């Protein structure tokens, strides 16, 4: 179930990437790192993912086996499928790609979470910081998303209306899939 979720999430990320309307904050940061290092987006996903696993450990949130494997799977799958996802033409289709891509990315995320092999690294950092600071999850996650967005913008990651759509749709979509 977890592997299906990773594949679905990677395909959905590739779709939103090709829509060209802006990426979610973490993905925009990863793209910015890729632009500055010359690495592929998949390799950058792996490196940032491992960095987040280490950060989660530092903030006292022990990762599960899935947490440690997920960045490598996601990065490898993304590099494999991205060249096969064509550009999306027409504004209506680009918006639809962002909306549906985000919705199905959350479906993949729900499958990964349901596999109970460990939280995704970004969520591990969030949970660890919540424990350390005593702040509510929403405040910690908002600060994390704002940080990733700012770093992505500074590094030249794709920020746009798609970023806003993804930011607003992730919570409700993930909730929908997890309750389903």
C-alpha positions in Angstrom: 0.0 0.0 0.0 2.8 2.4 0.9 4.7 1.8 -2.4 1.5 2.5 -4.4 1.1 5.7 -2.5 4.6 6.8 -3.3 4.1 6.0 -7.0 0.8 7.9 -7.0 2.3 10.9 -5.2 5.3 11.0 -7.5 3.1 10.9 -10.6 0.9 13.7 -9.2 3.9 15.8 -8.3 5.2 15.4 -11.9 1.8 16.6 -13.2 1.7 19.7 -11.0 5.4 20.3 -12.1 4.4 20.2 -15.7 1.4 22.5 -15.2 3.8 25.4 -14.7 1.6 27.4 -12.3 3.8 27.1 -9.2 4.7 24.3 -6.8 3.9 23.5 -3.2 6.3 25.1 -0.8 8.5 22.0 -0.2 8.7 21.1 -3.8 9.5 24.7 -4.8 12.4 24.6 -2.3 13.6 21.3 -3.8 13.3 22.7 -7.3 15.3 25.8 -6.2 18.0 23.6 -4.8 18.1 21.6 -8.0 18.5 24.7 -10.1 21.5 25.9 -8.0 23.3 22.5 -7.8 22.6 21.2 -11.3 21.2 18.0 -9.7 18.0 16.4 -11.0 14.8 17.1 -9.1 14.7 13.5 -7.9 18.2 13.6 -6.5 17.3 16.9 -4.7 14.2 15.3 -3.3 16.4 12.5 -1.9 18.9 14.9 -0.4 16.3 17.2 1.1 14.4 14.2 2.3 17.4 12.7 4.1 18.1 16.1 5.6 14.6 16.3 6.9 14.9 12.7 8.4 18.1 13.9 10.2 16.3 17.1 11.4 13.4 15.0 12.6 15.8 12.9 14.6 17.4 16.0 16.0 14.1 17.3 17.2 13.5 14.0 19.0 11.0 12.3 16.6 12.3 8.9 15.8 11.7 8.0 12.2 10.2 4.7 11.1 11.7 2.5 8.3 9.3 4.0 5.8 10.5 7.5 6.8 14.0 6.6 5.8 13.2 4.9 2.6 10.6 7.3 1.3 12.9 10.1 0.0 14.9 7.6 -2.1 11.8 6.0 -3.6 10.1 9.3 -4.3 13.2 10.9 -5.8 14.0 7.8 -8.0 10.4 7.5 -9.2 10.1 11.2 -9.9 13.3 11.2 -12.0 12.0 8.1 -13.9 8.6 9.5 -14.8 9.1 13.2 -15.1 10.6 13.0 -18.6 7.5 11.1 -19.8 5.0 13.7 -18.5 4.4 16.2 -21.2 3.8 19.9 -21.0 0.2 20.8 -20.2 -1.3 23.3 -22.6 -4.3 25.6 -22.1 -4.9 27.5 -18.9 -8.0 25.4 -17.9 -6.0 22.2 -18.3 -3.1 23.6 -16.3 -5.4 24.6 -13.4 -7.1 21.2 -13.6 -3.7 19.5 -13.4 -2.8 21.4 -10.3 -6.1 20.7 -8.6 -6.3 17.0 -9.5 -2.5 16.5 -9.1 -2.7 17.9 -5.5 -5.8 15.9 -4.7 -4.2 12.6 -5.9 -0.9 13.5 -4.3 -2.8 13.6 -1.0 -4.3 10.2 -1.9 -0.8 8.8 -2.3 0.2 10.5 1.0 -2.8 8.9 2.8 -1.8 5.5 1.4 1.8 6.0 2.8 0.5 7.2 6.2 -1.9 4.2 6.3 0.9 1.8 5.8 2.1 2.8 9.3 5.8 2.5 8.5 6.7 5.9 9.7 5.6 9.5 9.0 7.0 11.3 5.9 10.1 13.2 7.0 8.5 16.7 6.8 5.7 15.5 9.1 8.3 14.0 11.5 10.0 17.4 11.8 6.6 19.0 12.4 5.7 16.5 15.1 9.1 16.9 16.8 9.0 20.7 16.8 5.4 20.5 18.2 6.7 18.5 21.1 9.8 20.6 21.6 8.0 24.0 21.4 4.6 23.2 22.8 3.1 25.1 19.9 0.0 23.7 18.2 0.5 21.6 15.0 -1.1 24.3 12.8 1.3 27.0 14.0 4.4 24.8 13.6 3.3 23.6 10.1 2.4 27.1 9.0 5.9 28.3 10.1 7.5 25.4 8.3 5.5 26.0 5.1 6.3 29.7 5.2 10.0 28.9 5.6 10.0 26.4 2.7 8.1 28.9 0.6 10.6 31.7 1.4 13.6 29.5 0.7 12.0 28.2 -2.5 11.4 31.8 -3.7 15.0 32.9 -2.8 16.4 29.9 -4.7 14.3 30.5 -7.7 11.7 27.7 -7.3 8.4 27.9 -9.1 6.1 30.0 -7.0 2.7 31.1 -8.3 -1.0 30.5 -8.2 -0.4 26.8 -8.1 1.5 27.3 -4.9 -1.6 28.9 -3.3 -3.9 26.2 -4.7 -1.7 23.4 -3.4 -1.3 25.1 0.0 -5.1 25.5 0.4 -6.0 22.0 -0.9 -3.5 19.8 0.9 -5.2 19.8 4.3 -8.7 19.1 3.1 -7.6 16.6 0.5 -5.5 14.6 3.0 -8.3 14.7 5.5 -10.7 13.4 2.8 -8.4 10.5 1.8 -7.5 9.6 5.4 -11.2 9.4 6.5 -12.1 7.4 3.4 
